[in-house]
């Protein structure tokens, strides 16, 4: 009984120490002191060709001149149907990543789609350990197995300087034959609670190795009978409300670093635009209903569902005003590689701000979210 006051004092002191070491609730970067150029550049993520970087590489210019926020790496070049693209060995990859980071004044997001299974960039042919698909882990339904294979994934990313995994997929497996999801084993389950459970383990394993993650694809791609990589994808008659459940649960439990959009169209949620360009969906549902105030990342803006139906200016205006903070330009779609895509996107966004079609406040909000996210990488 006599020890109780000492215990109370210890708890008070300990609580004070924890509070003093906690992250600030306000953004760590004051956007009013940063130029518009720097803020816009941080919103862009680019793909590029090359296993090495020379002084003539366009990606180097994109980083230095346009303040590029991040890159996304691939092992296969879709336009030329050839390998290697960015990856041929661990030694080479580490050197590439270090070169990219050294070129930037601000720590860069070095991103990859390393889901396991069929969506794998760090393949065994390059000397990396194999991973398991989400479907395999969901069917096994063993927490130790999901944690183990997620650790394998996260560790190989961290060891090679990759700090952001565009995973886990939290699409509910509504249609097992969905060409972009179920058919290639990217979904954990048709049960949204199971999706949430396994996705949370994936996120935790990555956080252990200081690798950020992005839930995808909001508001759900698992019921789509078409592939948005290739063109217009309408889920109006197939999408189900339960596809939101993993996003809602993971946001509520704090298992989210960022969320990636889907290019799906749902006329009852937005009669004009696919989710990536829809303020009704990204702001109305994701931000306001599900209470997500972190980074929203677009899926690849060069995919057919967007590029084949909207010009660059309209797509950028709608996407940013809808609520997206970072936009991906993979430069890895069939038949086209555009060395000028980042300069084009950068100048177009600036022009949209200068014309008043996008407010500078919206750019500042995006920048603050991005820099708060990047603080986690330190």
C-alpha positions as a printed Julia matrix, in Angstrom:
378×3 Matrix{Float64}:
   0.0     0.0     0.0
   2.86    2.39    0.78
   4.27    1.94   -2.74
   1.13    3.24   -4.45
   2.15    6.97   -4.47
   5.46    6.03   -6.09
   3.63    4.01   -8.74
   1.37    6.97   -9.46
   4.38    9.29   -9.79
   6.09    6.8   -12.11
   3.0     6.56  -14.32
   2.71   10.35  -14.5
   6.38   10.7   -15.42
   6.18    7.89  -17.96
   3.06    9.37  -19.51
   4.83   12.71  -19.82
   7.79   11.06  -21.53
   5.55    9.26  -24.01
   3.67   12.47  -24.75
   6.87   14.42  -25.3
   8.12   11.82  -27.78
   4.88   11.43  -29.72
   4.48   12.75  -33.24
   3.16   16.31  -33.52
  -0.46   16.57  -34.54
   0.26   19.49  -36.87
   1.99   18.98  -40.22
   5.79   19.09  -39.89
   6.15   21.29  -42.98
   4.64   24.74  -43.35
   3.5    24.87  -46.96
   3.26   28.67  -47.06
   7.08   28.75  -46.91
   7.45   26.3   -49.81
   7.21   27.25  -53.48
   4.35   26.07  -55.65
   6.89   24.22  -57.81
   8.11   22.17  -54.86
   4.6    21.34  -53.68
   3.4    20.26  -57.12
   6.49   18.14  -57.73
   5.99   16.23  -54.5
   2.57   15.14  -55.75
   4.03   13.18  -58.67
   5.29    9.58  -58.79
   7.0     8.45  -61.99
   8.07    5.26  -63.68
  11.14    5.2   -65.9
  13.45    2.92  -67.85
  16.91    2.0   -66.7
  18.78   -0.24  -64.3
  21.27    2.59  -63.83
  21.01    6.38  -63.88
  23.24    8.55  -66.05
  23.51   12.34  -66.2
  21.33   12.17  -69.33
  18.5    10.13  -67.75
  15.19   11.98  -67.9
  14.31   10.72  -64.43
  17.27   12.67  -63.06
  15.88   15.86  -64.58
  12.43   15.01  -63.23
  13.88   14.71  -59.72
  16.05   17.81  -59.81
  14.03   20.21  -61.98
  10.52   19.11  -61.04
  11.03   18.12  -57.36
   9.64   14.63  -58.0
   7.99   13.08  -54.95
   8.64    9.46  -55.79
   9.32    6.75  -58.33
   7.76    3.36  -58.99
   9.98    0.46  -60.04
   9.2    -2.4   -62.44
  11.05   -5.48  -63.6
   9.29   -5.73  -66.98
   8.97   -3.03  -69.62
   5.46   -3.32  -71.07
   5.9    -1.03  -74.13
   8.88   -3.03  -75.45
   7.79   -6.34  -73.9
  11.29   -6.83  -72.58
  13.45   -7.19  -69.47
  15.15   -5.74  -67.53
  13.36   -2.49  -66.79
  14.68   -1.35  -63.39
  15.64   -4.6   -61.67
  18.24   -7.26  -62.45
  19.92   -8.02  -59.09
  20.04   -6.93  -55.48
  23.43   -5.25  -55.89
  22.23   -3.32  -58.94
  18.93   -2.37  -57.3
  20.55   -0.97  -54.17
  22.86    1.18  -56.28
  19.94    2.44  -58.37
  17.91    3.36  -55.29
  20.86    5.14  -53.67
  21.43    7.14  -56.86
  17.79    8.21  -56.93
  17.79    9.24  -53.28
  21.1    11.1   -53.62
  19.65   13.16  -56.49
  16.76   14.48  -54.41
  16.81   17.26  -51.83
  13.81   15.63  -50.11
  13.64   11.92  -49.22
  11.92   10.14  -52.08
   9.24    7.51  -52.05
  10.74    4.47  -53.76
   7.68    2.39  -54.53
   6.93   -1.01  -55.97
   3.99   -3.41  -56.38
   5.24   -6.36  -54.37
   2.06   -8.2   -53.42
   3.37  -11.74  -53.69
   2.08  -14.39  -56.07
   1.64  -13.2   -59.64
   2.15   -9.5   -58.85
   5.82   -9.62  -57.96
   8.64   -7.38  -59.18
  11.49   -8.8   -57.09
  11.43  -12.21  -58.74
  13.42  -15.33  -57.96
  15.13  -15.03  -61.38
  16.94  -11.98  -59.91
  17.88  -13.81  -56.74
  15.03  -12.66  -54.47
  12.93  -14.98  -52.3
   9.51  -15.94  -53.61
   6.33  -14.72  -51.91
   2.82  -16.09  -51.59
  -0.32  -14.63  -53.14
  -3.05  -12.99  -51.09
  -5.47  -15.72  -52.15
  -3.1   -18.45  -50.92
  -2.75  -16.74  -47.54
  -6.45  -16.03  -47.26
  -7.38  -19.65  -47.98
  -4.75  -20.91  -45.53
  -6.17  -18.39  -43.04
  -3.32  -18.73  -40.57
  -2.07  -15.56  -38.9
   1.45  -16.92  -38.41
   1.75  -17.78  -42.09
   0.48  -14.39  -43.23
   2.85  -12.64  -40.85
   5.79  -14.8   -41.94
   5.32  -14.24  -45.67
   4.61  -10.55  -45.14
   7.87  -10.31  -43.2
   9.69  -12.0   -46.1
   8.25   -9.4   -48.46
   8.88   -6.4   -46.25
  12.42   -7.45  -45.35
  13.53   -7.82  -48.97
  12.1    -4.4   -49.78
  13.83   -2.73  -46.84
  17.14   -4.44  -47.56
  17.11   -3.02  -51.08
  16.12    0.54  -50.16
  12.5     0.31  -51.26
  10.41    2.19  -48.72
   6.87    1.95  -50.1
   4.87   -1.08  -51.14
   1.7    -0.54  -53.15
   0.02   -3.3   -51.14
  -1.96   -4.89  -49.59
  -4.88   -5.39  -51.92
  -8.04   -5.09  -49.84
 -10.46   -5.68  -52.69
 -13.12   -8.18  -51.66
 -13.21  -11.2   -53.97
 -16.78  -10.67  -55.17
 -16.06  -12.12  -58.61
 -13.37  -14.83  -58.57
 -13.02  -14.35  -62.34
 -12.42  -10.6   -62.13
  -9.49  -10.26  -64.57
  -7.48   -7.73  -62.54
  -8.15   -9.18  -59.07
  -9.72  -12.58  -58.42
  -8.47  -14.34  -61.53
  -4.85  -13.61  -60.62
  -5.2   -14.34  -56.88
  -4.79  -10.79  -55.59
  -7.64  -10.85  -53.06
  -7.47  -12.49  -49.64
 -11.13  -13.48  -49.5
 -14.76  -12.93  -50.42
 -15.3   -12.21  -46.71
 -14.46   -8.56  -45.93
 -13.6    -9.39  -42.3
 -11.02  -11.9   -43.47
  -9.61   -9.31  -45.9
  -9.26   -6.86  -43.01
  -7.6    -9.41  -40.76
  -4.91  -10.47  -43.23
  -4.32   -6.96  -44.55
  -3.67   -5.69  -41.02
  -0.96   -8.34  -40.61
   0.63   -7.27  -43.89
   0.71   -3.63  -42.79
   2.19   -4.48  -39.39
   4.95   -6.6   -40.93
   5.91   -3.78  -43.26
   5.89   -1.21  -40.46
   8.29   -3.43  -38.52
  10.77   -2.93  -41.37
   9.94    0.77  -41.86
   8.24    0.2   -45.21
   5.06    2.16  -45.92
   2.02    0.54  -47.5
  -1.03    1.57  -49.49
  -4.41   -0.14  -49.33
  -5.89   -0.61  -52.79
  -8.15   -0.13  -54.76
 -10.77    2.26  -53.36
 -13.8     1.92  -53.39
 -13.28   -1.71  -54.45
 -12.23   -3.48  -57.65
 -13.11   -7.04  -56.7
 -16.46   -7.14  -58.5
 -15.19   -5.7   -61.79
 -15.68   -7.9   -64.85
 -13.21   -5.78  -66.85
  -9.62   -4.64  -66.28
  -9.18   -0.88  -65.79
  -5.62   -1.18  -67.1
  -7.17   -1.74  -70.5
 -10.2     0.53  -70.54
 -13.54    1.65  -69.11
 -14.59   -0.52  -66.17
 -18.19   -0.23  -64.98
 -19.09   -1.81  -61.62
 -22.52   -0.18  -61.24
 -24.36   -3.52  -61.3
 -21.76   -5.63  -59.53
 -20.25   -3.48  -56.76
 -21.44   -4.2   -53.21
 -21.47   -2.01  -50.12
 -19.38   -4.57  -48.23
 -16.42   -3.68  -50.45
 -15.98   -0.58  -48.29
 -15.76   -2.6   -45.08
 -12.01   -3.4   -45.11
 -11.19    0.25  -45.76
 -13.47    1.38  -42.95
 -12.14   -1.18  -40.47
  -8.47   -0.61  -41.29
  -8.85    3.18  -41.07
 -10.58    2.75  -37.73
  -7.82    0.51  -36.37
  -4.98    2.73  -37.59
  -3.62    0.19  -40.09
  -3.3     2.65  -42.97
  -0.41    4.7   -44.35
  -2.04    5.63  -47.66
  -4.94    4.55  -49.88
  -4.84    4.01  -53.64
  -7.82    4.7   -55.86
  -9.54    2.44  -58.38
 -10.36    3.6   -61.9
 -13.76    1.89  -61.71
 -16.99    3.68  -62.68
 -20.12    3.39  -60.54
 -23.0     5.48  -61.85
 -24.88    5.41  -58.54
 -21.87    6.83  -56.7
 -20.91    9.28  -59.45
 -22.84    9.55  -62.71
 -19.98   11.24  -64.61
 -16.54   10.12  -63.43
 -14.63    7.0   -62.36
 -13.55    6.85  -58.73
 -10.09    8.33  -59.3
 -11.66   11.51  -60.68
 -14.72   11.56  -58.44
 -15.08   14.06  -55.61
 -18.25   12.24  -54.55
 -16.22    9.08  -53.98
 -12.81   10.28  -52.78
 -13.97   13.22  -50.67
 -17.61   12.34  -50.02
 -17.11    8.68  -49.13
 -13.44    8.15  -48.29
 -12.66   11.4   -46.49
 -16.03   12.36  -45.02
 -17.83    9.05  -44.44
 -14.81    6.86  -43.65
 -12.87    9.69  -42.0
  -9.6     9.25  -43.89
  -7.39   12.35  -43.73
  -4.14   10.83  -44.94
  -2.61   10.53  -48.38
  -4.74    9.34  -51.3
  -2.72    8.04  -54.25
  -4.18    7.66  -57.72
  -3.75    4.42  -59.56
  -1.71    4.86  -62.74
  -3.04    7.91  -64.58
  -1.86    6.43  -67.89
  -4.09    3.36  -67.64
  -6.76    2.97  -70.3
  -9.7     3.71  -68.01
  -8.4     7.27  -67.6
  -6.09    8.06  -70.52
  -8.46    6.74  -73.21
 -11.39    8.84  -72.0
  -9.98   12.06  -70.53
  -7.31   14.49  -71.64
  -4.41   15.13  -69.29
  -5.69   18.53  -68.18
  -9.18   17.29  -67.34
  -7.85   14.17  -65.63
  -5.45   16.16  -63.46
  -8.01   18.8   -62.55
 -10.67   16.26  -61.6
  -8.3    13.91  -59.78
  -6.73   16.57  -57.57
 -10.0    18.35  -56.86
 -11.56   14.97  -56.07
  -9.08   14.58  -53.21
  -6.04   12.7   -54.54
  -2.7    13.91  -53.16
  -0.23   11.9   -55.21
  -0.56   10.84  -58.84
   1.21    7.93  -60.52
   2.53    8.04  -64.08
   4.03    4.58  -64.58
   5.32    5.07  -68.13
   4.69    1.33  -68.4
   1.57    0.87  -70.48
   1.26   -0.91  -73.85
   2.69    0.91  -76.85
   3.78    4.17  -75.22
   6.67    5.62  -73.23
   6.67    9.38  -72.7
   9.9    10.92  -71.41
   8.03   14.22  -71.05
   5.09   12.98  -68.98
   6.33   14.49  -65.7
   7.14   17.92  -67.24
   3.7    17.85  -68.9
   1.87   16.92  -65.71
   3.88   19.41  -63.64
   3.23   22.35  -65.99
  -0.42   21.4   -66.42
  -1.05   21.37  -62.67
   0.69   24.73  -62.27
  -1.42   26.2   -65.07
  -4.58   24.83  -63.45
  -3.6    26.52  -60.17
  -2.76   29.8   -61.9
  -6.11   29.75  -63.72
  -7.99   29.07  -60.48
  -9.32   25.67  -61.57
  -7.35   24.11  -58.71
  -6.87   26.2   -55.58
  -3.43   26.63  -54.08
  -4.99   25.61  -50.78
  -5.76   22.18  -52.29
  -2.1    21.85  -53.33
  -0.96   22.9   -49.85
  -3.23   20.28  -48.26
  -1.81   17.57  -50.5
   1.77   18.68  -49.8
   1.25   18.66  -46.04
  -0.2    15.14  -46.15
   2.68   13.91  -48.31
   5.36   15.38  -46.06
   3.62   14.04  -42.95
   3.67   10.62  -44.59
   7.34   10.96  -45.46
   8.12   11.76  -41.83
   7.38    8.08  -41.12
  10.38    7.12  -43.23
  12.86    8.78  -40.86
